[in-house]
Amino acid sequence: MQYQIPPDVLHYEPRLLFGLTAQDIMVIGMGTLLGIQKFGIIGGLILGVCVFLGAVRFRRFGNLSIFLYLVRSAWYRYRPQDVVLPRVLPDGGSVSLTIYDWDGNERIRIGSDNDS
């Protein structure tokens, strides 16, 4: 008899349907039932679909739910992050570091290219 231990034993839960765990399915069901009680059948189904899209993670979106992906993309689009690199170059000036943007234009050049 062979049994393969999952890589993360403490947080292991079997994925049942659409990559959802039993707890995710119960949360979606409760959201749908509460929506039906408060808003009727159509409102409950809409709320259930919203909870479902909030629970399912997509590989295409970096293993995130759609809502979390939209929030993060808006955050990074309207508030771009600065990248800070330490300047660790050897003495002598024979080493250069050139940083290009996505279009291939040179943005920053540190050091020199001559080998003297």
N, C-alpha and C positions, 0 to 999 in steps of 0.2 A: 504494500500500500504506500502510495506516495502522496504527500500533501505539500503544496508550496505555500509558505507563509507570505502574506502580503507585505510590501515594503514598509507600510506605516500601520502597525497593528493597533495602536491606540485610537486612531481616527478612521479606521476601516469600517465602511458601511457598504453593503451590496447595492449596486445600482439596478433598479428594477425596471423603470419605464422612462424612455427618453433621457437616460442618464440621471434620473432623479432617485433620491433615497426615499425610504418609507416616510421619514419626517417631512421631506419636501412635498410629497404627495398629500400628506395630512394637512399641511399648511395651505396648499392650493384648494383642497376640499373645504376647509373651514372658511377661507376667504370667499369661495363661491357661495356657500350656505349662508354666511352672514350678509353677503350682497343680495341674495334672493330675499332674505327676511326684510332688509331695509329698503331695497330699491326695486323689487320685483324680479321676474325671471330674466328679462333682458339686461337689466342693470347687474344682476348677479352673474350672468354669463360674461358680461364685459369685464367685471371685476375679476372673475376667475381667469380670464385670458390675460389680464394685466398681471395678476399674481403669478401665473404660469410663466410669462415672459420674464418676470423678475427672478424666477427661481432657476430657469434653465440656463446653463452656461454653454456658450458657443465657442468652438475652437477658433473660428474666423475672427472673433473679437478678443482674442487673447485669453480664452477660458474665463470670460466674464459674462454676466447677464447683459441684456441689451440696455437696460436702464443705467447700470453702472458704467458701461462703455460710453454711453452718450454723455453722462455727467463728466467722466474723465476727459473725453475728447474736447468738450466745451471748456473745461478748466485749462487744459494745456493749450488750446487754440487762443483763448483770450488772455491768458497769463503765461507767456512763454518762459521757460526756465533758462537761467544762465548756467552755463557749464564752466566750472572753475577747475583749472588744471594746475598742479604745482609745477614750477619751472625747475626741473631737475635735469640739467644738461652738464656734461663734463666740460672742464676748462679747455681752452685751446681754440674754440671757435670752429672746429672742423665738422661739427654736428649741427644740422639744421632741422627744424620742425616746421612744416607748412600745413596749415589747416585750410581746407576747401569747403565751400558750401555745397548744397545739393546740386546746384547748376554747374559746378566745376570751377567756379571763380575762386581765386586765392583770397582768403580772408585775413590770415595772420601768418607772418613768417618770423620765426625766432632762430637766431643763429645765422651763420653764413654758409654758402655752398662751396667756397674755395677750400682746397685741401692744403693750405700753406702752413 
